[in-house]
Protein backbone atom coordinates (compact mmCIF):
# COMPACT_ATOMS: atom_id res chain seq x y z
CA UNK A 1 0.00 0.00 0.00
CA UNK A 2 1.52 3.29 -1.13
CA UNK A 3 1.40 6.04 1.49
CA UNK A 4 2.47 9.62 0.85
CA UNK A 5 3.90 10.92 4.12
CA UNK A 6 4.92 14.35 2.88
CA UNK A 7 3.65 16.54 5.74
CA UNK A 8 3.19 19.57 3.51
CA UNK A 9 0.83 17.67 1.22
CA UNK A 10 -1.12 15.90 3.96
CA UNK A 11 -1.27 18.87 6.31
CA UNK A 12 -1.70 21.45 3.57
CA UNK A 13 -4.63 19.62 2.02
CA UNK A 14 -6.29 19.32 5.42
CA UNK A 15 -5.86 23.02 6.26
CA UNK A 16 -7.08 24.17 2.84
CA UNK A 17 -10.06 21.82 3.07
CA UNK A 18 -10.99 23.03 6.56
CA UNK A 19 -10.92 26.65 5.41
CA UNK A 20 -12.78 25.93 2.17
CA UNK A 21 -15.52 23.92 3.89
CA UNK A 22 -16.08 26.62 6.51
CA UNK A 23 -16.13 29.41 3.93
CA UNK A 24 -18.61 27.68 1.64
CA UNK A 25 -20.81 26.69 4.58
CA UNK A 26 -21.03 30.26 5.82
CA UNK A 27 -21.26 32.06 2.48
CA UNK A 28 -23.23 29.49 0.43
CA UNK A 29 -20.70 30.06 -2.36
CA UNK A 30 -21.98 28.03 -5.33
CA UNK A 31 -21.83 28.25 -9.11
CA UNK A 32 -25.29 26.70 -9.41
CA UNK A 33 -26.65 29.52 -7.25
CA UNK A 34 -24.77 32.05 -9.41
CA UNK A 35 -26.47 30.78 -12.57
CA UNK A 36 -29.95 30.13 -11.16
CA UNK A 37 -30.13 33.34 -9.12
CA UNK A 38 -29.09 35.37 -12.15
CA UNK A 39 -31.60 33.72 -14.50
CA UNK A 40 -34.56 33.56 -12.11
CA UNK A 41 -34.16 36.73 -10.03
CA UNK A 42 -31.53 38.88 -11.74
CA UNK A 43 -29.47 38.53 -8.55
CA UNK A 44 -25.77 38.95 -9.34
CA UNK A 45 -24.31 38.44 -5.86
CA UNK A 46 -23.16 34.84 -6.27
CA UNK A 47 -21.80 35.65 -9.73
CA UNK A 48 -19.84 38.54 -8.22
CA UNK A 49 -18.39 36.16 -5.62
CA UNK A 50 -17.29 33.70 -8.30
CA UNK A 51 -15.70 36.43 -10.41
CA UNK A 52 -13.87 37.75 -7.35
CA UNK A 53 -12.56 34.25 -6.63
CA UNK A 54 -11.33 33.96 -10.22
CA UNK A 55 -9.66 37.38 -10.09
CA UNK A 56 -7.77 36.67 -6.87
CA UNK A 57 -6.82 33.16 -8.03
CA UNK A 58 -5.51 34.47 -11.37
CA UNK A 59 -3.54 37.32 -9.77
CA UNK A 60 -1.89 35.09 -7.17
CA UNK A 61 -1.21 32.16 -9.48
CA UNK A 62 0.33 34.33 -12.18
CA UNK A 63 2.52 35.97 -9.55
CA UNK A 64 3.78 32.52 -8.53
CA UNK A 65 4.39 31.46 -12.12
CA UNK A 66 5.93 34.66 -13.48
CA UNK A 67 8.09 34.97 -10.37
CA UNK A 68 9.44 31.47 -10.92
CA UNK A 69 8.09 30.15 -7.61
CA UNK A 70 5.83 27.42 -8.99
CA UNK A 71 5.98 25.69 -12.39
CA UNK A 72 2.30 26.15 -13.21
CA UNK A 73 3.00 25.14 -16.82
CA UNK A 74 3.56 21.54 -15.68
CA UNK A 75 -0.06 21.11 -14.54
CA UNK A 76 -2.59 19.14 -16.55
CA UNK A 77 -4.55 22.30 -17.22
CA UNK A 78 -1.68 23.54 -19.35
CA UNK A 79 -0.61 20.31 -21.04
CA UNK A 80 -0.40 20.34 -24.83
CA UNK A 81 -3.08 17.65 -25.27
CA UNK A 82 -6.49 19.26 -25.82
CA UNK A 83 -9.36 16.80 -25.36
CA UNK A 84 -12.08 19.06 -26.75
CA UNK A 85 -14.86 16.44 -26.73
CA UNK A 86 -14.21 15.54 -23.11
CA UNK A 87 -14.18 19.19 -22.08
CA UNK A 88 -17.45 19.99 -23.85
CA UNK A 89 -19.41 16.78 -23.20
CA UNK A 90 -18.08 16.46 -19.66
CA UNK A 91 -18.78 20.10 -18.87
CA UNK A 92 -22.35 19.84 -20.15
CA UNK A 93 -22.94 16.64 -18.15
CA UNK A 94 -21.49 18.13 -14.97
CA UNK A 95 -23.46 21.36 -15.29
CA UNK A 96 -26.74 19.57 -15.99
CA UNK A 97 -26.14 17.10 -13.16
CA UNK A 98 -25.35 19.83 -10.65
CA UNK A 99 -28.76 21.41 -11.25
CA UNK A 100 -30.44 18.05 -10.67
CA UNK A 101 -28.37 17.46 -7.53
CA UNK A 102 -29.09 20.94 -6.20
CA UNK A 103 -25.54 22.29 -5.98
CA UNK A 104 -22.07 22.37 -7.50
CA UNK A 105 -19.21 20.15 -6.34
CA UNK A 106 -18.14 22.14 -3.28
CA UNK A 107 -21.66 23.00 -2.25
CA UNK A 108 -22.80 19.36 -2.52
CA UNK A 109 -20.00 18.29 -0.18
CA UNK A 110 -20.90 21.05 2.28
CA UNK A 111 -24.61 20.21 2.20
CA UNK A 112 -23.74 16.62 3.06
CA UNK A 113 -21.56 17.83 5.94
CA UNK A 114 -24.44 19.97 7.25
CA UNK A 115 -26.61 16.88 7.69
CA UNK A 116 -28.58 17.16 4.45
CA UNK A 117 -29.18 13.53 3.50
CA UNK A 118 -30.05 14.54 -0.05
CA UNK A 119 -26.57 16.04 -0.28
CA UNK A 120 -25.14 12.79 1.10
CA UNK A 121 -26.91 10.80 -1.64
CA UNK A 122 -25.68 13.17 -4.36
CA UNK A 123 -22.13 13.16 -2.97
CA UNK A 124 -21.96 9.35 -2.82
CA UNK A 125 -23.26 9.11 -6.40
CA UNK A 126 -20.73 11.76 -7.45
CA UNK A 127 -17.81 9.88 -5.87
CA UNK A 128 -18.80 6.46 -7.21
CA UNK A 129 -19.38 7.77 -10.74
CA UNK A 130 -16.09 9.70 -10.69
CA UNK A 131 -14.20 6.59 -9.52
CA UNK A 132 -15.90 4.42 -12.16
CA UNK A 133 -14.99 6.91 -14.89
CA UNK A 134 -11.41 7.42 -13.79
CA UNK A 135 -10.46 3.92 -12.61
CA UNK A 136 -13.35 1.53 -13.27
CA UNK A 137 -15.83 0.28 -15.81
CA UNK A 138 -16.21 3.62 -17.58
CA UNK A 139 -12.47 4.15 -17.94
CA UNK A 140 -12.33 2.66 -21.49
CA UNK A 141 -14.97 5.17 -22.63
CA UNK A 142 -13.01 8.05 -21.10
CA UNK A 143 -9.80 6.87 -22.75
CA UNK A 144 -11.57 6.39 -26.10
CA UNK A 145 -13.02 9.92 -26.02
CA UNK A 146 -9.63 11.39 -25.15
CA UNK A 147 -7.89 9.39 -27.86
CA UNK A 148 -10.40 10.01 -30.63
CA UNK A 149 -10.90 13.74 -30.10
CA UNK A 150 -7.60 14.84 -28.60
CA UNK A 151 -5.46 17.28 -30.55
CA UNK A 152 -1.98 18.51 -29.73
CA UNK A 153 -1.43 22.23 -29.33
CA UNK A 154 1.50 23.30 -31.48
CA UNK A 155 2.89 25.70 -28.88
CA UNK A 156 3.12 22.88 -26.32
CA UNK A 157 1.28 25.01 -23.76
CA UNK A 158 -2.50 25.34 -23.40
CA UNK A 159 -2.25 28.82 -21.87
CA UNK A 160 -4.24 31.53 -23.59
CA UNK A 161 -1.09 33.66 -23.74
CA UNK A 162 0.82 30.99 -25.68
CA UNK A 163 -2.06 30.49 -28.11
CA UNK A 164 -2.39 34.24 -28.75
CA UNK A 165 1.37 34.75 -28.66
CA UNK A 166 1.03 37.53 -26.12
CA UNK A 167 2.89 38.18 -22.85
CA UNK A 168 1.40 36.16 -20.00
CA UNK A 169 1.12 39.23 -17.76
CA UNK A 170 -0.91 41.05 -20.41
CA UNK A 171 -3.46 38.24 -20.78
CA UNK A 172 -3.75 37.89 -16.99
CA UNK A 173 -4.22 41.66 -16.65
CA UNK A 174 -6.96 41.62 -19.29
CA UNK A 175 -8.77 38.82 -17.44
CA UNK A 176 -8.50 40.70 -14.14
CA UNK A 177 -9.85 43.83 -15.82
CA UNK A 178 -12.78 41.87 -17.27
CA UNK A 179 -13.65 40.38 -13.85
CA UNK A 180 -13.41 43.79 -12.20
CA UNK A 181 -15.59 45.44 -14.85
CA UNK A 182 -18.24 42.71 -14.54
CA UNK A 183 -18.33 43.09 -10.76
CA UNK A 184 -18.43 46.86 -11.04
CA UNK A 185 -21.07 47.27 -13.71
CA UNK A 186 -23.30 44.17 -13.60
CA UNK A 187 -25.99 44.24 -10.93
CA UNK A 188 -24.55 47.23 -9.10
CA UNK A 189 -27.51 47.35 -6.74
CA UNK A 190 -27.11 43.75 -5.59
CA UNK A 191 -23.47 43.61 -4.50
CA UNK A 192 -22.71 41.87 -1.20
CA UNK A 193 -19.46 42.74 0.56
CA UNK A 194 -19.68 39.50 2.54
CA UNK A 195 -19.90 37.35 -0.60
CA UNK A 196 -17.16 39.35 -2.30
CA UNK A 197 -14.91 38.76 0.71
CA UNK A 198 -15.76 35.04 0.67
CA UNK A 199 -14.96 34.85 -3.03
CA UNK A 200 -11.62 36.60 -2.47
CA UNK A 201 -10.76 34.18 0.35
CA UNK A 202 -11.63 31.14 -1.78
CA UNK A 203 -9.48 32.51 -4.60
CA UNK A 204 -6.63 32.91 -2.11
CA UNK A 205 -7.03 29.23 -1.12
CA UNK A 206 -6.46 28.27 -4.76
CA UNK A 207 -3.20 30.23 -4.70
CA UNK A 208 -2.33 28.53 -1.40
CA UNK A 209 -2.85 25.14 -3.01
CA UNK A 210 -0.36 25.93 -5.77
CA UNK A 211 2.14 27.27 -3.21
CA UNK A 212 1.92 24.20 -1.00
CA UNK A 213 2.07 21.55 -3.73
CA UNK A 214 4.36 23.40 -6.12
CA UNK A 215 6.87 24.93 -3.69
CA UNK A 216 6.68 23.91 -0.03
CA UNK A 217 6.30 20.17 -0.70
CA UNK A 218 8.91 19.99 -3.45
CA UNK A 219 12.38 18.56 -2.92
CA UNK A 220 15.24 17.33 -5.05
CA UNK A 221 13.62 13.92 -5.52
CA UNK A 222 10.07 15.11 -6.24
CA UNK A 223 8.60 14.85 -9.71
CA UNK A 224 4.94 15.53 -8.87
CA UNK A 225 3.17 18.30 -10.74
CA UNK A 226 1.62 21.15 -8.73
CA UNK A 227 -2.08 20.90 -7.87
CA UNK A 228 -4.71 23.00 -6.18
CA UNK A 229 -8.38 22.91 -5.20
CA UNK A 230 -10.50 20.43 -7.11
CA UNK A 231 -13.04 17.78 -6.10
CA UNK A 232 -13.70 15.32 -8.91
CA UNK A 233 -10.33 13.55 -8.82
CA UNK A 234 -10.01 13.72 -5.01
CA UNK A 235 -13.53 12.30 -4.58
CA UNK A 236 -12.68 9.48 -6.98
CA UNK A 237 -9.46 8.77 -5.10
CA UNK A 238 -11.27 8.96 -1.73
CA UNK A 239 -13.81 6.42 -2.96
CA UNK A 240 -11.00 4.07 -3.98
CA UNK A 241 -9.30 4.56 -0.62
CA UNK A 242 -12.49 3.83 1.33
CA UNK A 243 -13.17 0.66 -0.66
CA UNK A 244 -9.63 -0.71 -1.05
CA UNK A 245 -7.44 1.13 1.46
CA UNK A 246 -5.09 2.22 -1.33
CA UNK A 247 -4.06 5.89 -1.06
CA UNK A 248 -2.30 5.93 -4.42
CA UNK A 249 0.15 8.42 -2.92
CA UNK A 250 -2.53 11.11 -3.04
CA UNK A 251 -2.35 12.53 0.48
CA UNK A 252 -3.21 16.06 -0.66
CA UNK A 253 -6.37 14.91 -2.46
CA UNK A 254 -7.55 12.71 0.42
CA UNK A 255 -6.99 15.28 3.16
CA UNK A 256 -8.54 18.04 1.02
CA UNK A 257 -11.84 16.13 0.86
CA UNK A 258 -11.69 15.17 4.53
CA UNK A 259 -10.85 18.73 5.55
CA UNK A 260 -13.72 20.16 3.53
CA UNK A 261 -16.23 17.86 5.20
CA UNK A 262 -14.78 18.53 8.66
CA UNK A 263 -14.60 22.28 8.13
CA UNK A 264 -18.19 22.49 6.92
CA UNK A 265 -19.44 20.31 9.77
CA UNK A 266 -17.57 22.36 12.37
CA UNK A 267 -18.90 25.61 10.91
CA UNK A 268 -22.45 24.25 10.86
CA UNK A 269 -22.17 23.15 14.49
CA UNK A 270 -20.74 26.50 15.62
CA UNK A 271 -23.48 28.44 13.83
CA UNK A 272 -26.14 25.95 14.98
CA UNK A 273 -27.17 25.28 11.42
CA UNK A 274 -26.35 21.55 11.47
CA UNK A 275 -29.47 19.42 11.26
CA UNK A 276 -30.34 16.08 9.78
CA UNK A 277 -32.68 16.71 6.84
CA UNK A 278 -34.44 14.05 4.81
CA UNK A 279 -34.64 14.46 1.03
CA UNK A 280 -37.92 15.83 -0.25
CA UNK A 281 -40.42 13.26 -1.50
CA UNK A 282 -39.52 12.11 -4.99
CA UNK A 283 -36.19 13.99 -5.02
CA UNK A 284 -34.10 10.81 -5.28
CA UNK A 285 -35.10 10.65 -8.95
CA UNK A 286 -33.06 13.84 -9.38
CA UNK A 287 -30.31 13.41 -6.79
CA UNK A 288 -28.99 10.02 -7.94
CA UNK A 289 -28.73 10.82 -11.66
CA UNK A 290 -27.59 14.34 -10.81
CA UNK A 291 -24.66 13.12 -8.72
CA UNK A 292 -23.85 10.46 -11.32
CA UNK A 293 -23.76 12.99 -14.16
CA UNK A 294 -21.56 15.25 -12.03
CA UNK A 295 -19.03 12.49 -11.39
CA UNK A 296 -18.85 11.30 -14.99
CA UNK A 297 -18.84 14.82 -16.42
CA UNK A 298 -16.20 16.21 -14.09
CA UNK A 299 -13.74 13.42 -14.87
CA UNK A 300 -14.34 13.72 -18.63
CA UNK A 301 -13.86 17.49 -18.44
CA UNK A 302 -10.70 17.24 -16.35
CA UNK A 303 -12.27 19.00 -13.40
CA UNK A 304 -15.43 20.35 -11.81
CA UNK A 305 -16.56 23.94 -11.27
CA UNK A 306 -13.80 24.24 -8.64
CA UNK A 307 -11.08 22.31 -10.49
CA UNK A 308 -11.59 23.84 -13.93
CA UNK A 309 -13.66 26.81 -12.79
CA UNK A 310 -11.12 28.17 -10.28
CA UNK A 311 -7.83 26.24 -10.29
CA UNK A 312 -7.89 25.79 -14.07
CA UNK A 313 -8.92 29.38 -14.69
CA UNK A 314 -6.11 30.59 -12.44
CA UNK A 315 -3.62 29.09 -14.92
CA UNK A 316 -5.33 31.05 -17.75
CA UNK A 317 -5.72 27.80 -19.68
CA UNK A 318 -7.86 27.56 -22.79
CA UNK A 319 -9.05 24.20 -21.48
CA UNK A 320 -10.55 25.88 -18.43
CA UNK A 321 -12.36 28.46 -20.56
CA UNK A 322 -13.88 25.70 -22.71
CA UNK A 323 -14.86 23.59 -19.69
CA UNK A 324 -16.38 26.51 -17.76
CA UNK A 325 -18.40 27.60 -20.80
CA UNK A 326 -19.75 24.05 -21.15
CA UNK A 327 -20.48 23.79 -17.41
CA UNK A 328 -22.47 27.03 -17.41
CA UNK A 329 -24.34 25.92 -20.55
CA UNK A 330 -25.14 22.60 -18.86
CA UNK A 331 -26.43 24.40 -15.77
CA UNK A 332 -28.62 26.61 -17.91
CA UNK A 333 -30.00 23.55 -19.71
CA UNK A 334 -30.63 21.86 -16.37
CA UNK A 335 -32.46 24.90 -15.06
CA UNK A 336 -34.63 25.03 -18.19
CA UNK A 337 -35.41 21.32 -17.84
CA UNK A 338 -36.41 21.74 -14.18
CA UNK A 339 -38.57 24.74 -15.02
CA UNK A 340 -40.30 22.71 -17.72
CA UNK A 341 -40.69 19.60 -15.56
CA UNK A 342 -41.73 21.23 -12.29
CA UNK A 343 -42.75 24.79 -13.07
CA UNK A 344 -40.78 28.01 -12.72
CA UNK A 345 -40.22 29.06 -9.12
CA UNK A 346 -37.65 31.23 -7.31
CA UNK A 347 -37.23 28.24 -4.99
CA UNK A 348 -34.93 26.68 -7.59
CA UNK A 349 -32.23 29.24 -6.75
CA UNK A 350 -32.01 28.11 -3.14
CA UNK A 351 -32.43 24.36 -3.58
C-alpha distance (Angstrom), angle and dihedral (degrees) to the residues before:
residue distance angle dihedral
X1 . . .
X2 3.79 . .
X3 3.80 114.3 .
X4 3.79 124.1 -174.1
X5 3.80 106.3 -147.5
X6 3.79 97.2 177.3
X7 3.82 100.5 135.2
X8 3.79 93.4 -152.9
X9 3.80 91.5 57.7
X10 3.80 96.9 42.1
X11 3.80 95.8 40.2
X12 3.78 95.1 37.1
X13 3.79 93.2 52.5
X14 3.79 90.5 49.1
X15 3.81 94.2 49.8
X16 3.80 93.4 45.8
X17 3.81 90.5 47.6
X18 3.81 92.9 49.4
X19 3.80 91.2 51.4
X20 3.81 93.8 43.7
X21 3.80 93.8 48.6
X22 3.80 92.6 49.3
X23 3.81 93.1 46.4
X24 3.80 94.7 49.4
X25 3.81 91.6 44.5
X26 3.79 92.5 53.7
X27 3.81 99.2 38.2
X28 3.83 100.7 33.8
X29 3.81 87.1 -134.1
X30 3.81 105.6 -174.7
X31 3.79 137.1 150.1
X32 3.81 91.0 -146.7
X33 3.80 88.7 57.5
X34 3.82 89.8 47.6
X35 3.81 91.7 55.9
X36 3.81 99.0 38.2
X37 3.81 95.6 42.7
X38 3.79 90.5 50.1
X39 3.81 94.6 48.1
X40 3.81 98.3 40.7
X41 3.81 103.1 34.2
X42 3.81 107.4 11.8
X43 3.81 86.9 -118.3
X44 3.81 110.0 154.4
X45 3.80 99.7 -179.2
X46 3.80 98.3 101.1
X47 3.81 90.3 42.9
X48 3.81 89.0 52.8
X49 3.81 89.7 51.8
X50 3.80 91.9 51.5
X51 3.80 92.7 47.8
X52 3.80 90.2 49.1
X53 3.81 89.9 51.6
X54 3.81 90.2 50.9
X55 3.80 92.3 48.0
X56 3.81 94.5 51.1
X57 3.82 92.2 42.8
X58 3.82 92.0 50.5
X59 3.82 93.8 46.2
X60 3.81 94.1 48.9
X61 3.79 96.6 40.9
X62 3.79 93.8 48.7
X63 3.80 89.1 49.2
X64 3.81 89.3 54.9
X65 3.80 92.9 46.8
X66 3.80 99.8 42.0
X67 3.80 90.4 44.1
X68 3.80 90.5 54.5
X69 3.82 93.8 -118.8
X70 3.81 98.2 120.0
X71 3.81 128.8 21.2
X72 3.79 95.8 -130.6
X73 3.80 89.8 167.2
X74 3.82 89.6 71.3
X75 3.82 93.2 64.7
X76 3.79 122.2 104.2
X77 3.79 90.2 -114.0
X78 3.78 88.8 67.8
X79 3.80 100.8 37.8
X80 3.80 116.9 126.6
X81 3.82 94.2 -118.2
X82 3.81 110.2 94.5
X83 3.81 112.7 -164.8
X84 3.80 96.4 -169.3
X85 3.82 96.3 172.8
X86 3.79 92.6 51.4
X87 3.80 91.6 48.2
X88 3.80 93.9 49.9
X89 3.81 100.9 37.2
X90 3.79 92.9 39.0
X91 3.79 92.8 47.2
X92 3.81 92.2 50.0
X93 3.82 91.4 48.1
X94 3.80 93.0 47.9
X95 3.80 93.6 47.1
X96 3.80 93.8 47.5
X97 3.80 91.8 45.5
X98 3.79 93.5 49.9
X99 3.81 90.3 58.0
X100 3.80 90.3 51.2
X101 3.81 91.3 46.9
X102 3.80 92.5 47.7
X103 3.80 99.7 -119.9
X104 3.79 147.0 35.2
X105 3.81 123.7 -95.7
X106 3.80 98.7 -80.3
X107 3.77 94.5 39.2
X108 3.82 92.3 49.7
X109 3.81 90.3 54.3
X110 3.80 91.0 48.1
X111 3.81 93.3 47.9
X112 3.79 88.8 53.4
X113 3.81 90.1 50.0
X114 3.82 90.4 51.3
X115 3.80 90.8 60.1
X116 3.80 97.8 -98.0
X117 3.80 102.9 146.9
X118 3.79 90.9 -163.2
X119 3.79 87.3 59.4
X120 3.81 89.0 49.2
X121 3.82 90.7 54.1
X122 3.81 92.3 48.0
X123 3.82 92.1 46.0
X124 3.81 93.3 50.6
X125 3.81 90.9 48.4
X126 3.81 89.1 47.6
X127 3.81 93.0 51.8
X128 3.81 95.6 44.8
X129 3.81 93.3 47.2
X130 3.81 91.7 46.6
X131 3.82 91.1 50.3
X132 3.82 91.8 46.9
X133 3.81 90.9 50.6
X134 3.78 96.0 45.2
X135 3.80 101.7 36.3
X136 3.80 109.6 3.7
X137 3.77 145.6 49.9
X138 3.81 94.9 -33.7
X139 3.79 94.0 50.1
X140 3.85 94.0 94.5
X141 3.81 89.7 55.8
X142 3.80 91.3 49.9
X143 3.80 91.3 48.8
X144 3.82 91.6 46.6
X145 3.82 92.4 51.7
X146 3.79 91.4 48.4
X147 3.79 92.5 47.1
X148 3.79 97.5 45.0
X149 3.80 98.3 44.7
X150 3.78 103.1 27.9
X151 3.79 118.4 116.1
X152 3.78 128.2 -174.4
X153 3.78 118.5 -121.8
X154 3.79 109.1 -129.1
X155 3.80 94.2 -140.3
X156 3.81 90.7 56.9
X157 3.81 90.5 -129.6
X158 3.80 126.1 85.5
X159 3.81 93.0 -153.3
X160 3.78 115.9 125.3
X161 3.80 89.0 -128.3
X162 3.81 92.4 57.9
X163 3.80 92.3 47.3
X164 3.81 92.5 49.5
X165 3.80 92.3 38.3
X166 3.78 91.2 -128.2
X167 3.82 131.0 132.7
X168 3.80 111.0 -82.9
X169 3.81 92.3 -129.4
X170 3.81 90.8 55.3
X171 3.81 94.1 52.7
X172 3.82 91.2 45.8
X173 3.81 90.5 49.1
X174 3.80 90.9 50.7
X175 3.81 90.8 51.5
X176 3.81 91.3 48.7
X177 3.80 89.9 49.5
X178 3.81 91.0 50.2
X179 3.83 92.0 50.6
X180 3.79 91.4 47.2
X181 3.80 92.9 48.7
X182 3.81 91.8 49.1
X183 3.80 91.5 50.6
X184 3.78 91.5 45.4
X185 3.79 100.2 46.3
X186 3.82 107.4 25.1
X187 3.79 114.6 81.7
X188 3.78 95.0 -12.4
X189 3.78 91.8 174.7
X190 3.80 94.3 55.6
X191 3.80 102.8 53.0
X192 3.80 117.2 135.1
X193 3.80 117.9 -158.3
X194 3.80 89.9 -159.9
X195 3.81 93.2 55.8
X196 3.79 91.7 43.6
X197 3.80 89.5 53.2
X198 3.81 90.8 48.0
X199 3.80 90.5 50.2
X200 3.80 91.0 50.1
X201 3.81 91.1 49.8
X202 3.82 92.3 49.6
X203 3.80 89.8 49.4
X204 3.81 88.6 51.8
X205 3.82 89.4 53.2
X206 3.81 88.8 57.4
X207 3.80 89.0 54.5
X208 3.81 89.0 47.1
X209 3.79 90.1 54.1
X210 3.80 91.7 55.1
X211 3.82 90.9 46.4
X212 3.80 93.9 50.7
X213 3.81 98.0 44.0
X214 3.79 97.9 33.7
X215 3.81 101.1 40.6
X216 3.80 118.2 7.4
X217 3.82 95.7 45.3
X218 3.79 96.0 42.5
X219 3.79 123.0 103.8
X220 3.77 137.5 164.0
X221 3.80 92.1 -82.0
X222 3.81 98.1 44.6
X223 3.78 120.9 108.2
X224 3.81 99.1 167.1
X225 3.78 118.1 125.8
X226 3.82 118.6 -122.0
X227 3.80 117.5 -95.6
X228 3.77 137.9 -176.3
X229 3.80 141.1 -178.7
X230 3.79 115.2 -20.7
X231 3.81 134.1 131.8
X232 3.79 111.6 -163.6
X233 3.80 97.5 70.4
X234 3.83 94.4 36.8
X235 3.82 91.2 50.0
X236 3.80 90.0 49.9
X237 3.80 90.7 49.1
X238 3.82 91.5 45.6
X239 3.80 89.9 52.8
X240 3.81 90.4 51.9
X241 3.80 90.7 47.7
X242 3.82 93.1 50.4
X243 3.79 92.4 49.0
X244 3.82 100.8 38.5
X245 3.81 107.0 15.5
X246 3.81 90.5 -124.6
X247 3.82 112.8 135.9
X248 3.79 94.1 -172.3
X249 3.81 87.7 -146.7
X250 3.80 89.8 -72.9
X251 3.80 101.8 130.8
X252 3.81 93.4 146.2
X253 3.81 92.8 53.6
X254 3.81 94.3 45.8
X255 3.80 96.3 47.1
X256 3.81 91.5 43.8
X257 3.81 90.7 60.2
X258 3.80 93.0 42.1
X259 3.80 91.6 47.6
X260 3.79 92.5 50.1
X261 3.79 92.3 53.1
X262 3.81 92.3 44.9
X263 3.79 93.7 46.0
X264 3.79 93.2 49.7
X265 3.80 92.4 46.3
X266 3.80 92.3 49.0
X267 3.80 91.6 48.4
X268 3.80 91.6 48.4
X269 3.81 91.2 50.2
X270 3.81 93.2 47.9
X271 3.81 92.3 49.1
X272 3.83 91.4 41.7
X273 3.77 91.2 -123.4
X274 3.81 95.8 119.4
X275 3.78 111.7 111.7
X276 3.77 135.5 147.4
X277 3.80 107.4 -111.2
X278 3.78 125.5 -173.9
X279 3.81 118.7 -139.0
X280 3.78 114.9 -99.3
X281 3.79 116.1 -97.3
X282 3.79 110.6 -79.0
X283 3.82 93.7 7.1
X284 3.82 94.0 116.3
X285 3.81 87.4 76.1
X286 3.82 86.3 66.4
X287 3.81 102.2 31.8
X288 3.81 98.4 55.0
X289 3.82 97.6 47.8
X290 3.80 89.8 37.4
X291 3.80 93.2 56.5
X292 3.80 90.7 42.3
X293 3.80 92.9 52.5
X294 3.81 89.4 47.6
X295 3.81 92.7 53.8
X296 3.80 95.7 45.7
X297 3.79 93.8 41.7
X298 3.79 96.4 47.3
X299 3.80 93.1 52.1
X300 3.82 92.6 46.4
X301 3.81 90.5 48.9
X302 3.79 93.9 47.2
X303 3.78 93.2 -116.4
X304 3.79 147.0 9.9
X305 3.80 130.1 -108.7
X306 3.81 87.7 -70.0
X307 3.81 98.2 40.3
X308 3.80 98.0 44.0
X309 3.80 96.7 15.6
X310 3.82 96.5 55.9
X311 3.81 113.0 4.5
X312 3.80 92.9 38.1
X313 3.79 93.1 44.1
X314 3.79 90.2 50.3
X315 3.83 88.4 63.7
X316 3.84 89.2 52.8
X317 3.80 89.2 -126.9
X318 3.79 122.1 169.2
X319 3.80 87.1 -139.0
X320 3.79 90.5 62.3
X321 3.80 92.2 49.6
X322 3.82 90.9 51.9
X323 3.81 93.2 45.6
X324 3.81 94.7 46.7
X325 3.81 91.5 48.6
X326 3.82 89.7 51.9
X327 3.82 92.2 45.5
X328 3.81 92.5 52.4
X329 3.82 90.5 46.1
X330 3.81 89.6 50.8
X331 3.80 91.1 50.1
X332 3.79 90.6 50.3
X333 3.81 90.4 50.1
X334 3.80 90.2 48.4
X335 3.78 91.4 50.7
X336 3.80 91.2 49.8
X337 3.80 90.4 49.3
X338 3.81 92.0 50.6
X339 3.79 91.4 47.5
X340 3.79 89.7 51.7
X341 3.81 94.5 44.3
X342 3.80 99.7 42.2
X343 3.79 107.3 15.1
X344 3.79 129.8 -98.6
X345 3.79 113.6 -70.8
X346 3.82 135.0 156.3
X347 3.81 85.2 -128.1
X348 3.80 88.6 81.1
X349 3.82 90.2 71.6
X350 3.79 92.8 60.4
X351 3.80 100.3 38.0
